[in-house]
Amino acid sequence: MAVEIGQAAPDFTLMDGDRKEHTLSDYRGQTVVLAWYVLAFTGG
């Protein structure tokens, strides 16, 4: 699914480093910054 500039992001759930799940809709109305590291926790 492609998201165009200016569209709201679709709802999704991700797990943090402490294995706690975070769902985008739980942060509605707040600024959310998503950062990821390609080789984090892979041993590479």
N, C-alpha and C positions, 0 to 999 in steps of 0.2 A: 504494500500500500504506500503510495507516494504522498508526502505531505508538502503542500505548496507553502511558500513564504507567506506569513500572515495567518495561516490556518492554525487552529488549536491542535496540539499533539494528541494522538489517540491515547487512551488510558493503557497503562502497562504496569507491571510489577517487576521489580528487581530485588535481588538480595545483596545486602551490604557485606562488608568484610567480617562482621560479627554474625553473619547468617540470619539477620533480621530482614524481613520483607518490607519493602516500601512500595506503595501504590501511588501513582501520579495523582489520582483524584483525591487522595488524602491531603494533598498540599494545594488544593484549589484556592486561588486568590493570593498565593504566596509566590515569591520568586524562587524558581528551581534551577539549579545549575547541575548539569550531568557531566561528570568527568570519568573517563575510563583510560586504562593503560593496557595496551595490546598484550604485553608479556607479563603483566602482574600475576603473581601466584602460579606461574607455569613452569618455573625452574629454567626458563630459557633466557 
